[in-house]
Structure formats: structure tokens, C-alpha cells
Amino acid sequence: MTKAYATLLHGEDYVPGALTLAKTLLKFGTKAKLAILLDKSSLSKKSVDLIENTFHDVVDISETSVSASVEKVAEKLGRKELAITFSKILLWNLTNYDQIVFLDSDTLPLKPLDSLFEEFKEISSKEIVAAPDIGWPDLFNSGVFLIKPSKQAFDEILEFSKSSQPSFDGADQGLLNEFFTIIDNGYSWVRLPFLYNVTPSAHYQYNPALERFRDQIRLVHFIGASKPWHTRYEGNEEFRNVWWKHFDEFFSDEATRIHLLSRPQGQGEAHLFKFTKLVNAWDTDEEQAPSLENLNISSQPPKKIFPWEEREQVEPTRVWEPVSLARESGGRRERRVSLDGNTEARVSSIGSGRSLRRASNQFKDETGFNPEKSLEEVSKMPLKFLQSKRSADEGGSSK
């Protein structure tokens, strides 16, 4: 009988997990083949080379060699969002193997698992062997299961996928549980001990049970968005440390380590789902926006953005009138100085407003302005003032 361990790879982010899983199985001395389903178009050449050098059977699900490509089958059924689900369905079509133990690429065996093939060699193609899910134990977790491939089972699962609600969670776990556990169709679930698919949990009973059965755990499953290869220190460090111990042992070459670990945290598988975007009726814009050709920008005032732009436009109440060249205020008259040609210069004065020249009788020449003579006359003014003051003082003292 030909037996195989199989895993599934949807992108670069899970390459470290898939390689560590395979090398761990080889380290434990498995006699079974190692198969992997992947889409080569989503991987780098370096990653494909590493995978082909590790796995015995590389099945490219982007080709039509396995019944049909995942995308084409999903599109044919009108259910593109089930592309990921169909990837696991393809396992039933690998009839070149008598038994397949499927392991998610984020699982890590802690002990040899080959005994599963012998223990469940009598199961039929209408049965699936899987461990209960920690979130709802009446259902199984689809991260680890054993099957007997069968073309009939493949066709019937594919036909079931055409129903209106084939999966209660929109993924492979919901579909496989519906088909093997919930509906009455002749297919059934064979319960596998939880020790073969331990998923770390914060449940109050988990830690005591972990302490009790720690030495019997056969495989740990790193569910959730954060995987061991994303960081060494998060969540349950005990199992993460075991994963890193294996990884460090298998990949000591610095270039390979950089390739496998120097990448952003993956998106998981959810980004591959293709759902029709639903929009609320009240969110649609019923008004058609005017085309650029018909838009009259000059007639469209800019839309007001800030509250203060909504204020009413009013005429100003205070206006500054133009100031004349001459104005009067009380008994003071002010005039601007004019120095045009020989025009008589005038400055501000108090009372009569007569020019300084006429008031002081300094200038004798009426025809024009002589700067040298003016300066001479001005320099004599203090002397004349002092003489006048002295004469006045002497006259007062003689009296």
C-alpha cells in the first residue's frame, strides 16, 4: 500500500512551516511519501526549489492535472469563494495513494505518526479520521485528518459543494463537517484523539489537561494569525521553542534563513476569497455627477467648507474716506509743503497762517529764495534776541 503525508501551500508565507513540517517527518524516520499541493505561480523560484528538494510529490494545483484547476472548478460552480475549500477536496482525487494523512503546514509533529496508517488501515473511503475541534468538540478540526482517496468520494463532495449552503463557516472545515458529520449521506467521522491535533487554548481546563497529558502529545497545531516563524516570542513559547529548535537544525545556511524569514507577516488565506461586495441602498449616490465637459466652473461657486464661510455677506459699516490735502481742526490750519520751482514754501503755523518768511521778516528778496543769505540771517537771530533781552533787562533795572 502506498501511503503519504500531504500538506497544502497557498503562498510564500507558509513555506517555512511546510518545509519544517516535512523535514521533521523525515527526521522521525517516516516510510511514507511526502506530498504537497501548491500553486507554483504564487511562489518564488527559490521557494519552489527548496520544496522540490524536500517533498517526493509536488502537485501543482494551478494546472489541470488534478481533475481541474481550483479556480476553474470554483468558477464553473459559480462559487469562486470556495477556491480554497476545493484545494483540500482535491486530496480525494489523489488515487495513486491508498492512504493520506493530511497535515496543515502550521502543524508540528512531536512524535512519529506512522502508526496512524496501520491503526486505521480498515477505514473506508466514506470515512474521515480527525480530532475534535477545541472550539466545538462535536465537530472535527480539518487541520489533521486521514482519508482513503476515492474518485467517487471526490465527485460526491464536489457535487455537495453546489448546494446553497455547503459550508457553515465559508471554509473547508465547515464543508467537510457538513458532509461527513451533519448530513445523513452514508459518510461518517471517525474520532481521532485530541493528542494528534493539540491546539493551544486559553480555556480554563486546558492548562491542567496539558500538564496531565503533555508527554503523550503527538502533534501541535499553531492555529491563529501568528505563526512560529513570524516571531520567536509570542503565545505558548514552549511549543514555539520546539518549532524553532527544529528550524534552526534544518536550516543553518544563512542565505536560506534570510529567504525564509525575511518577509512580511502573511495575510493568511482569507485574502484569496472572492466575494461580491455588498453595498447598502442608502449608501449609493443616486445623483449623477456632471461630466467635465458640461461643468461650468465659472457658475459654480466654491463649496463652503468651514462654518465661518457661511456667514451672511453684509455691507461694511465703517468706511475710510479719502483724506484731502488740507484740513482744519479747531483753530489750527495744516497745509502740505510744496516745493515746486520758485513757489513759496509754506509750513504749518498757528493763528493767521502767514508764511514764516513774512511773519519773521527775515527775507528781503521777494523774487526768490537765497539759501546763503537765509543762513546768514538765521545765524544772527540768537544775537538779536539776546540784545533785545539785555536792553529790556537794563531798561527795567534803571527804573
C-alpha positions in Angstrom: 0.0 0.0 0.0 1.2 3.5 -0.9 0.9 5.9 2.0 1.6 9.6 2.0 1.6 12.7 4.2 0.2 15.7 2.4 0.1 19.4 3.1 -1.3 22.4 1.3 0.5 25.6 0.4 -1.2 28.8 -0.8 1.6 31.3 -0.8 5.1 32.3 0.3 4.2 33.0 3.9 3.7 29.3 4.8 6.8 28.0 3.1 8.8 27.9 6.4 6.1 25.9 8.0 5.7 23.4 5.2 9.4 22.8 5.0 9.9 22.4 8.7 6.9 20.0 8.8 8.3 17.8 6.0 11.9 17.7 7.5 10.5 16.9 10.9 8.6 13.9 9.5 11.8 12.8 7.7 13.8 13.2 10.9 11.3 10.8 12.7 12.1 8.2 10.0 8.8 8.1 8.2 8.4 5.5 5.5 5.6 7.3 3.8 5.8 9.7 0.8 5.7 13.4 1.3 3.2 15.2 -1.0 2.4 18.9 -1.3 -0.4 20.7 -3.2 0.6 24.2 -4.2 0.2 26.9 -6.8 3.7 27.4 -8.2 2.7 30.7 -9.8 2.3 32.2 -6.3 5.9 31.2 -5.2 9.4 32.4 -5.9 11.8 30.1 -7.8 13.9 29.8 -4.6 10.9 28.6 -2.6 9.9 26.1 -5.4 13.5 24.7 -5.5 13.5 24.2 -1.7 10.1 22.5 -1.8 11.1 20.2 -4.7 14.3 19.2 -2.9 12.3 18.2 0.2 9.0 16.7 -0.9 8.6 13.5 -3.0 5.5 14.6 -4.8 4.8 18.2 -5.8 1.3 18.6 -7.2 0.7 22.0 -8.9 -3.0 22.7 -8.3 -2.8 25.6 -10.8 -2.7 23.1 -13.6 -5.5 20.8 -14.9 -3.6 17.6 -13.9 -5.8 17.2 -10.8 -9.3 17.0 -12.4 -9.3 20.7 -13.0 -7.6 23.8 -11.6 -9.0 25.1 -8.4 -10.1 28.4 -9.9 -11.7 26.8 -12.9 -13.7 24.3 -10.8 -14.9 27.1 -8.5 -15.8 29.3 -11.4 -17.7 26.5 -13.1 -19.8 26.1 -10.0 -20.4 29.8 -9.7 -18.7 29.8 -6.2 -15.4 31.5 -6.6 -15.1 32.0 -2.8 -14.7 28.2 -2.5 -11.4 28.1 -4.3 -9.5 27.4 -1.1 -12.0 24.8 0.0 -11.6 22.9 -3.2 -7.8 22.7 -2.6 -8.4 20.2 0.2 -11.2 18.4 -1.8 -8.5 17.6 -4.4 -6.9 15.2 -1.9 -9.7 12.7 -2.5 -8.7 12.7 -6.2 -5.1 11.6 -5.5 -6.0 7.9 -6.1 -2.3 7.0 -6.6 -2.2 6.8 -2.8 -4.0 4.2 -0.7 -4.0 6.4 2.4 -3.3 10.0 3.0 -2.6 11.8 6.3 -3.2 15.5 5.7 -1.4 18.0 7.9 -1.7 21.7 7.8 1.6 23.5 7.1 1.3 25.2 10.5 1.4 21.9 12.4 4.5 20.3 14.0 4.8 16.6 14.9 6.3 16.0 18.3 6.5 12.2 17.9 6.4 9.8 14.9 2.9 9.5 13.3 3.3 6.4 11.0 1.3 4.3 13.4 -1.8 6.1 12.1 -1.6 4.3 8.8 -1.7 0.9 10.5 -4.2 1.8 13.1 -6.8 3.0 10.6 -6.0 0.8 7.7 -9.5 -0.7 7.7 -11.4 2.6 7.2 -13.4 3.0 4.0 -13.3 5.9 1.5 -16.6 7.1 3.1 -14.9 7.8 6.4 -12.6 10.6 7.6 -10.4 10.2 10.7 -9.9 13.5 12.6 -9.6 15.0 16.1 -12.3 17.1 17.7 -12.1 20.9 17.4 -11.3 22.7 20.6 -14.0 25.3 19.9 -16.8 22.9 19.3 -15.9 19.2 20.1 -18.9 17.8 18.2 -17.1 18.9 15.1 -13.6 17.9 13.9 -10.7 20.2 13.1 -9.7 19.9 9.5 -6.0 20.7 10.1 -5.2 17.0 10.6 -7.1 14.1 9.1 -6.7 10.7 7.5 -8.6 9.5 4.4 -8.6 6.9 1.7 -8.7 8.7 -1.7 -11.6 7.8 -4.0 -12.9 9.2 -7.2 -16.5 8.5 -6.1 -15.9 10.4 -2.8 -14.3 13.3 -4.7 -17.2 13.6 -7.1 -19.8 13.4 -4.3 -18.0 16.1 -2.2 -17.8 18.2 -5.3 -21.5 17.8 -6.1 -22.3 18.6 -2.5 -20.4 21.9 -2.9 -23.0 23.0 -5.4 -25.6 23.3 -2.7 -26.7 26.7 -1.5 -25.0 26.4 1.9 -22.2 23.8 1.7 -20.2 25.3 4.5 -21.3 26.9 7.7 -18.0 28.8 8.1 -17.3 29.5 4.4 -14.2 27.3 4.5 -13.0 23.7 4.2 -13.7 22.8 7.9 -17.3 23.8 7.6 -17.8 21.9 4.3 -16.1 18.7 5.4 -18.1 18.7 8.7 -21.3 19.2 6.9 -20.5 16.4 4.5 -19.1 13.8 7.0 -20.8 14.7 10.2 -24.0 16.7 9.9 -26.0 15.4 6.9 -27.1 11.8 6.6 -25.4 10.7 3.4 -23.6 7.5 4.3 -20.4 9.3 5.1 -19.1 9.5 8.7 -16.4 10.9 11.0 -14.1 8.6 13.0 -12.9 10.3 16.1 -9.1 10.7 16.5 -7.7 11.5 20.0 -7.1 15.2 20.6 -3.4 14.3 21.3 -2.9 14.2 17.5 -4.1 17.7 17.0 -3.5 19.8 20.1 -4.4 23.5 19.5 -3.2 25.8 22.3 -6.1 27.4 24.1 -6.9 29.9 27.0 -9.8 27.6 28.1 -9.8 27.2 31.9 -9.4 23.4 31.7 -6.7 23.4 29.0 -3.6 24.0 31.3 -4.4 21.3 33.8 -5.1 18.8 31.0 -1.9 20.0 29.2 0.1 19.2 32.4 -1.5 15.8 32.7 -1.1 14.7 29.1 2.0 16.7 28.0 4.2 13.7 27.4 1.6 12.0 25.2 1.1 14.8 22.8 1.8 13.7 19.2 1.3 16.9 17.3 0.7 20.6 18.0 -1.3 22.9 15.7 -0.4 26.6 15.7 -3.8 28.0 14.8 -4.4 31.7 14.5 -2.8 34.5 12.6 0.6 34.5 14.4 2.8 31.6 13.3 6.1 30.5 15.0 8.2 31.7 12.0 6.7 35.2 12.4 8.3 35.7 15.9 10.0 33.5 18.5 8.3 35.1 21.4 4.5 35.1 21.4 1.8 32.9 22.8 2.8 29.5 24.0 6.6 29.8 24.0 7.1 26.1 24.9 5.8 24.8 21.6 7.3 27.7 19.7 10.7 26.9 21.1 10.3 23.3 19.9 9.4 24.6 16.4 12.5 26.9 16.3 14.7 24.1 17.6 13.8 22.1 14.5 14.0 25.0 12.1 17.5 26.0 13.4 18.6 22.4 13.0 17.3 22.1 9.4 18.3 25.5 8.1 21.7 26.6 9.1 22.6 28.2 5.8 22.4 32.0 6.3 21.1 32.7 2.8 18.3 30.2 3.1 17.3 31.5 6.5 17.1 35.1 5.2 15.0 33.9 2.3 12.5 32.0 4.5 12.3 34.5 7.4 12.9 38.0 5.8 9.3 38.5 4.6 6.3 40.5 5.9 3.8 38.7 8.0 1.5 36.8 5.7 -2.2 37.6 5.0 -3.3 34.0 5.6 -5.8 32.6 3.3 -8.7 35.0 3.7 -7.5 37.4 1.1 -8.0 34.6 -1.5 -11.7 34.5 -1.0 -13.6 36.3 -3.8 -17.0 37.6 -2.5 -19.3 40.0 -4.3 -19.1 43.3 -2.5 -22.5 44.3 -1.0 -23.5 47.9 -0.7 -26.4 49.3 1.3 -29.1 51.0 -0.7 -28.8 54.2 1.3 -25.1 54.4 0.7 -25.5 54.7 -3.1 -25.3 58.1 -4.7 -28.4 58.5 -6.9 -27.3 61.8 -8.3 -25.1 61.6 -11.3 -22.1 63.8 -11.2 -21.9 66.3 -14.1 -19.3 65.4 -16.8 -16.2 67.6 -17.0 -17.3 68.8 -20.4 -20.6 70.1 -19.2 -19.3 71.6 -15.9 -19.5 75.4 -15.9 -16.8 76.2 -13.4 -17.5 80.0 -13.6 -21.1 79.5 -12.5 -20.2 77.1 -9.7 -19.0 79.0 -6.6 -16.6 77.1 -4.4 -18.4 75.0 -1.8 -18.1 76.4 1.6 -16.1 74.1 3.9 -15.7 76.0 7.2 -18.6 77.3 9.4 -17.4 80.9 9.3 -17.7 80.8 5.5 -21.4 80.5 5.8 -21.8 84.0 7.4 -24.1 86.4 5.6 -22.3 88.9 3.3 -23.2 92.4 4.5 -22.0 95.9 3.5 -19.3 97.4 5.8 -20.5 99.9 8.3 -17.2 101.8 8.7 -15.5 103.2 5.6 -12.3 105.2 5.4 -12.9 108.2 3.2 -10.1 109.6 1.1 -8.2 112.4 3.0 -7.9 115.8 1.4 -4.6 117.7 1.1 -5.7 120.3 3.6 -8.0 120.0 6.6 -8.9 122.2 9.6 -9.3 121.2 13.2 -10.3 124.0 15.6 -8.0 127.0 15.3 -5.2 125.1 13.6 -4.7 125.0 9.9 -2.4 122.5 8.3 -1.1 122.6 4.8 1.3 120.3 2.9 4.7 121.7 1.9 5.0 122.5 -1.8 8.5 122.9 -3.3 7.6 123.3 -7.0 10.1 125.6 -8.7 10.1 129.1 -7.1 6.8 128.5 -5.5 6.7 130.0 -2.0 7.3 127.3 0.7 4.6 127.1 3.3 4.6 125.3 6.6 2.1 124.9 9.5 1.5 127.9 11.6 -0.8 128.9 14.5 -3.4 131.7 14.1 -3.1 133.7 11.0 -1.5 131.1 8.8 1.0 133.6 7.3 4.2 132.3 5.8 7.2 132.1 8.1 9.2 134.4 5.8 6.6 137.2 6.1 6.0 136.6 9.8 9.7 136.9 10.8 10.6 139.4 8.1 13.8 137.5 7.5 13.9 137.6 3.8 14.0 140.9 1.9 14.2 139.4 -1.6 10.7 138.8 -2.7 11.7 137.3 -6.0 13.2 134.1 -4.8 14.9 132.1 -2.1 18.6 132.6 -1.4 20.0 129.8 0.8 23.3 131.6 1.7 21.6 134.8 2.7 18.9 132.9 4.6 21.5 131.0 6.6 23.3 134.3 7.4 20.1 135.9 8.6 19.1 132.9 10.7 22.5 132.8 12.4 22.0 136.4 13.5 18.7 135.7 15.2 20.1 134.5 18.6 22.3 137.6 18.8 19.4 139.9 18.1 17.3 138.1 20.6 19.9 138.3 23.3 20.5 142.0 22.6 16.8 142.7 22.8 16.5 140.8 26.1 19.6 142.7 27.5 18.2 146.0 26.5 14.9 145.1 28.2 16.7 144.0 31.3 18.7 147.2 31.5 15.7 149.3 31.0 13.9 147.5 33.8 16.8 148.0 36.2 17.1 151.7 35.5 13.6 152.2 36.7 
